[in-house]
Amino acid sequence: MRDTDNLGPAGTGQTSEGVWPYLGVGCLTAVSGAMAFGMIAVLIAKAVGWASKCAPEVETGAPCNWLTFWLRGAILGLFVVPTIVIWRMRKARASRKTE
């Protein structure tokens, strides 16, 4: 038996209109937003440390107060990125319904 024999009925290619697509997209973008904004915040911590002449750790080269910067950036990204993505997703679905 081939793998293509067990595929079942052909789908329409459309996602469901329920809450599940939003939940999936929201969870994925929350994680990626937190990591991305956290790393950008660490870069900002590096610049702030350089401007304030704060010496980085000798062993790792980590900037001063990097954890505080990372945490604030991660929390910001945790909410900002999913909000924007879900807002755009809802806007696209609404415009598709009116067509």
JOPE-V129312 format. One record per pair of residues at least 6 apart in sequence whose C-alpha atoms are under 7 Angstrom apart, sorted by the first residue. I is the first residue (numbers start at 1). J is the second residue. D is the distance in whole Angstrom. If there is no record, write none. Layout:
i=I j=J d=D
i=I j=J d=D
This chain:
i=22 j=86 d=7
i=26 j=82 d=5
i=26 j=86 d=7
i=29 j=81 d=6
i=29 j=82 d=5
i=30 j=78 d=5
i=30 j=79 d=7
i=30 j=81 d=7
i=30 j=82 d=6
i=31 j=78 d=7
i=33 j=77 d=4
i=33 j=78 d=5
i=33 j=81 d=5
i=34 j=74 d=4
i=34 j=75 d=6
i=34 j=77 d=4
i=34 j=78 d=5
i=35 j=74 d=6
i=37 j=73 d=5
i=37 j=74 d=5
i=37 j=77 d=5
i=38 j=70 d=4
i=38 j=71 d=7
i=38 j=73 d=4
i=38 j=74 d=4
i=39 j=70 d=7
i=41 j=69 d=5
i=41 j=70 d=5
i=41 j=73 d=5
i=42 j=66 d=6
i=42 j=69 d=6
i=42 j=70 d=6
i=45 j=63 d=6
i=45 j=66 d=6
i=45 j=69 d=6
i=46 j=63 d=5
i=49 j=63 d=6
i=49 j=64 d=6
i=54 j=64 d=6
i=56 j=62 d=5
i=56 j=63 d=5
i=56 j=64 d=6
i=57 j=63 d=7
